[in-house]
């Protein structure tokens, strides 16, 4: 059974070394501290917290307890947080562990991705030609993908980023399927639930098949009148396509019907609020939005993965459930796989894997030297282990870079 946090709101004046800080009074991304929380180990960390915060939340199950005079009451926030944690605890069926290293898993992941891609193309072509939905064309690829993700989710995440193609419909379906299964793995869902999430991610936008390429290329926020009505109608069309198809479960139908509902009631088609939105629909809403943000479309270049995480974080508590957004960022990291980053020593690389407990110190494949010229040989370093550069200075990520920075094309580099 997963241990639940026991959070207490504490004035920063009452903080001491040995306390575990699990929440700030501001977004984590506005600080240099790790999103998953941290144990206060130094006076420097204490001073930083006292300079940027007025209060924080301390987990007394993971560290020292504060003196009662520094405890601040926040009953509504604590009640909301406790309910959300109960919800996630009830979902967790298992704790997945990594059983295959990245090098060993990549060939299997690539085979599964190719199988899945062919299945998506065949299913979409069948629907365009007026033929029925044949889920058997997707089952093998989904099973292979879920197997790979449960063994090591990094391999599929890596391939998803470097195999981005112009066929947005295919790639978006595949990416959302991968993200949904990876997110479900992080949340501790069992293998059958992961298969349903993966299938939901492949099928939830089937209703867009009848829309024109011109309409699909537009940002939904720019649509008005009949265009907006036609776009939003894809949800009902998708449900209609799937409701009588063999092998479609009620959960998959729920995902399709609710993936555009939003936490604050601003979504469609039913304007559901909060917990009235099924969890699977909430999950698909998050992964759909994230992949849209990072995908290049006709009208705009996609954001970097790091930028998209920041944008998504701003929606917590409004478009999406606060705790669900934090859980998703725990899944993908502050610098998700595929992010181009510049290090403090001037070198440039791409994130190849994230660590569950060290979100700011991922694995990075170095591509460019300090002079921004290509390295003769790519080298992968683990910032969790490599703390200093060659000059003995602390080695950290200086910042993220936009896709294509310095002429870097991941597809050309790794798929030729």
N, C-alpha and C positions, 0 to 999 in steps of 0.2 A: 504493500500500500504506500502510495506516495505521501510523504510528509507535507502537511499544509503549513503555510506561513502563519505566524501570529504577529500581525503588523500593529505597531503603535506609532501614533504621530508624536514627534518629539521636536522641541525647539532645538535649533543648532547649538544653542548655548549649553545644552546638556549632553552633547555628543562626547564620546570618549573612544579611545582605541579599543578594539575588540568588539565593537558593535557592528552588526550587519545591516547596511543600508539597502533597502529593497525598493524604495521609491523616493523620488525627489518632489519638490513643490513646483517643478518646471519640467519640460520635456528632457528626457535623457540626452537627446541629440544636441541639446544646447550646452552639454557639459562634456568633459573628457572621460567621464566615468563609464564603465561597462554597463550596458542595458540590463544585464541579468542580475545586477546588484553586486555588492562587494563588501568585504570585511575591512573596516578602517584599521590600517596598520601603521600610520605615521602621523606626525604632527602636521606635515605638509598637506595631507589629505583632509585633516580636520580644518585647517585654515582655509583651504579651498572651499569646502562645504559651507563654512561660516561666511565666506565672502559672497557666494552666489545664491545661497538659499536662506530662507527665514525658518523653515522647518523641513524635516524629512520624515520618512517612515522607516522604522527600525523593526527587523524581524527578530523577536526575542527568542525564537526557537533555534536561531542560527548564531547567536552571539550574546554579548552582555546586555542586561536590561538597564534602562535609564533610571535615574532617580525620579520618583513620582512627581516632584515639583516641576520637572521639565516636560511632563506628558501633557499634550494638548488634545482636547476632545474633538472628534470629527465623526460623529455617529453615522451620518448619512453616507459618507464616503466609505467608512469601514463596513457598513451593512451591504452596500453595493458591491464592494470588493469581495466580501465573504460569499455572497450569492454567486458571483461569477466564478470564484475558485471552486465552489461546490459543483457548479455545472461542469467545469473542465475535469474535476476529479472523477465525477460519475462517468464521463466519456472514456476515461483511460482504461483500456483493457490489458495493456501490456507495455513493457518498456523495451523498445528495439535497441539492439546493439549492432555495431559495425562488425561484420564477419568476413569482409573481403576488402583488401586494400585497393586503392584507386587504379593502380596499374593492372591488376588482375581483373578488375570489374569492367574497365572501359570496353574491351572487345565484346563482352556480353551485353553491355548497355547499348553499344552501337548496333548490334544485331537486332535487339529488341526495338530500338528506335526506328530502324528501317522497316521492320515488320509492321509496326504501328502506323508509320507514315503511309505505307501501301494500303493498309486497311482503311485509313481515313479517306484517302483519295478514291478508293473503290466505293465506299459508302456514299460520299458526296456525289460521285458520278451517277450512281444508281438513282439517287433522289432526283437529280437533274433530268435523267432520262425517264422519269415516271415510274421507276421500279420501286419495290418495297424496301424497307429497312432490314438488312440482314446483319444482325449483331454478331453472327459467327465470324464475320470478316474482321471484327475488332477483338474478339475474345483472346486469341493467341497473343497478339501484341500487348494487350492490357496485362495478361498474366505474366508475360516476360518482363514487362516494365515494372510491375509491382514487385516481382521477385528481385529485380536489380535494386530498386529503391530500398527495399527492406534490408538487403545486404550492405549497401553503401549508397546513400542518396547523392553523394557528390558526383559520381560518374555521370548520371543522367542530367544533373544540373549543369555540369560542364559542357556536355554535348549539346544541350538545349541552347546555350548561349552561342557556341561557335557554329551552329548549323542554322542560324537564322537565314531565311530565304525570302524572296520577293512574294511568294504565294502566301499572303498574310493569313488567309482563312485556314489553310492547312497548319501553318506554324502556330497560330494562336490556339487552335484546338489542342494541338500536341502540347504546347507550353502549359496551358491551363490544366491539362490532365496530369502532367508531371508535377506541377506545383501543388495541385490538390492532393495527390497521393503523398508527396513529400511532407506537406503540412499535416495530413492525417497521421503519418508516421510519427512526427514530432509530438502530436497530441495523444499518441498511444492507442490509436484505433487498431482493431484486429484486421487480419488480411482480407476478410470478406468485405469489411467496411472500406478498406483501401481500394478494392476493386470497384466498388460502387462509386466512390469519389472519382476514380480515374475515368470510368465510363461517363459519369456526369460531366466531367471536364471536356470530354470529346464531343458530347452530344448537345450541350446546353445552348449552343448558338445555331442549331440546325435550322431554326426558323428564319435565319438570315439568308438562306439559300435562294430565295426568290427576289431578293433586293438587288437593285442595279449596282454595278461596280462604282458608279459615281456617288451614289448615296453611301455605300459602305466606306468610301474613302474619306468621308467627312467626319469631323469631330461632332459627337452627338450634342455637345453643348452649343453648337452653332445652328442646329436645326430648328426650324419653326414650322408652324402650320401642318400641312399634310405630310411634309417630310418627317417631322417628329412623330406624327401619328403612325406613319408607315413603319418607321424604325422601331418604335415601341411595340408594334404589333407582332414583332418576331417572337416574343415570348409565347403568346397564344398559339402562333403557328407551330412553334416547336413542340408545345404540349400536344397539339392535334396530331402531329406526325408520329409522336412516340406513344400516345396513350394506348393504342391497340397493337403495338409492335410486340412480337414474342420476346420474352426475356427482359422486358423493361419493368423494373420494380417500382413500387410506390415512392421509394426514396429518391430514385432518379427523376421521376416526374416532379417531385417536390423541388429538387435542385433546379430543374429547368424553369419551373414556375416562379421561383423566388430569388433567382440570382441577381435581379435588379432591384430588389427591395432594399431599403436602407434603414439603419438603426433609428434615425430620427423621424421616420415616416415619410421622407421625401422621395422614396423610390416608387417603382411601379411594378405590376399593374394594380396591386391591392393596397398600396400605402401602408404596409404592415410596419409595426413599431417594435423595436427591441426583441425580446425573447419570443414574440409571435412569429418571427422569421426562423424557420428550421435551421439548425446548426450547419447542415450541409449547404444550404442556400447561402448562409453567411460566409462560409469558407469560399465558395465559388465566387461570390461577389468580390471578396478581397483579392483572390488570385487573378480574376478577370481584370480588375482595375489595375493591379500591379503590372500585368503583362501589357495592357494597353499603354501604360505610361512609358514602358521601356521599348515599345515597338515603333519603328520608323514607318510612317504612313505617307501617303502622297503629299499631304499638306504640311508635314512637320517631321523633323528628326526626333527619334525617341530620346528620352532622358537616359542618363547613365543609371545603372542599378542603384548606386548610392543616392543619387538625386531622387529617384522614384521612392526609395525607402523614406526619405525626408518628406516628400509630398504625401505619402500614405499616412505617415505619422501625424500629420496635421489634421487628418480626418477622424482621429480617434474621438469617440464620444459624440460625434455628429453623424457622419455617413456610416461609420462602422463602430462596433462595440470596442471600447477602450482596450479591454483585456485581450480581445481577439487580435487587434493590431499588434500589441506587444508580443503575443505568442507567435504571430507570423514573422516579426522581425527576429525573434529568437530562432526561427527556422532558417531564414535566409542570411542573417547577419547584417551588420551595419554596412559592410562592404560585401555585397553578395558575389557569389561565383560569377566570373566573367567581367567583373569591374576592372577597368583600367585605373591604376593608381600611381602616384608619384611618391617616392619615399623621401625621408628627410635628407638623405645624402644625394638626391638628385636622380637616382636611378628610377626607371619606369618599368612596371610589370603588370601582370594580370592576375587577379585572385583566382586560384584554382580550387581552394577548399576553405571552409570556415570551421571554427572550433566552437563547440557548444558552450564552453566556459570562458573563452577568450575571443569575444566577438570583434575586438579591435586589432587582433593580432592573427590574421589568417595565414594560410600558405600562399606564397606569391611566386609566380614564374617570372624571373627578371628577363626583360626583352631589350631594354636600352640602358647604356651606361650613364654615368654622371654627365657625359658630354652629349647625351641624347642620340648617340649613334648606336646602331644595332650591335648587340654583343655577339662575339663569334660563336658562342654556344649558350643556349638558354639554360639557366640554372634555377631550380626551385628551392626556395628557403622557407622555413617555418618561423614566422615572427614570434611564435610562442616560445621558441627555443633561442633564436638569434636576437639578442637584446641590443647589441651594439654594432656599429659599422666598422670598417677597417681602421678608422682613425680613433676608435674607442668612444665615439659619441653615441648617444641613445638612437637607435634605429626605429623609427615609427613611420606610419603612413602620414604624409604631409597633407594629402587631399586626393579626391577622386578626379578623374579626367573624363572629358566627354568622349563618347564613342568616336573612333577614328582619329583621336589625337595623335600627333606626330606621324600621321599616315599609317597608323597600325590598323590592319584589317585581320581580325582573328580568324575569319574563315580562310583567307589566303594563307595565313601562317600555319594553321593546324590541319587543314583538310586537303592541301595539295599532295 
